Amino acid sequence: MNKSTWDSTVKPVVVLSVIALVVSFLLALVNSFTAPIIDANQKAATLAAYVDVMPTVSDAKTLEEVTGYTTENVTGVVKAEDGSIAIKAEEKGFDGGILSVIMGFDTNGTVTGIWVDASTQTKGIGSNVATDTFLAQFNGMDGTKNIVMNQDFDAYSGATISSTALFAAINDCINCFNELA
């Protein structure tokens, strides 16, 4: 190999490869430090949402994690001392973004609260399925029966995909409640 081939072809490839390896290592190192913090913050936010949808609960430390459910798309269930339950489900919304729903149920199956994270949906359109005004229609609903969009409750106009994901996640929560009841 002559010197001009080394300088013009091989050397730049070697230099770029070394730079890529160093940057990859640094990204992995930063991730190893930040991942536990991110997980802890997400867990704290989820526990706070569980408390928000359960009016009889004032402290997340009193919640007991429930296992043994098989309902698809349900990612967490907690039970309060009085027997009320909160269930978290996730469905794919617009452009594959995850829409999360946490619903609270009393021991009779009445919905005591609903919390929605639609931050992955289009701002000002799909994200509107998480507004208090829109979610108010679900307050006090019978949480033992699946619901149908635009038949039992209204979809958010202009946000069909996000509304479909919301209704699917609500039905996931209802199915899990019925499974555990």
Secondary structure, 3 states (H helix, E strand, C coil): CCHHHHHHHHHHHHHHHHHHHHHHHHHHHHHHHHHHHHHHHHHHHHHHHHHHCCCCCCCHHHCEECCCCCCCCEEEEEECCCCCEEEEEEEECHHHCEEEEEEEECCCCEEEEEEEECCCCCCCCHHHHHCHHHHHHHCCCECCCCCCECCCECCCCCCHHHHHHHHHHHHHHHHHHHHHC
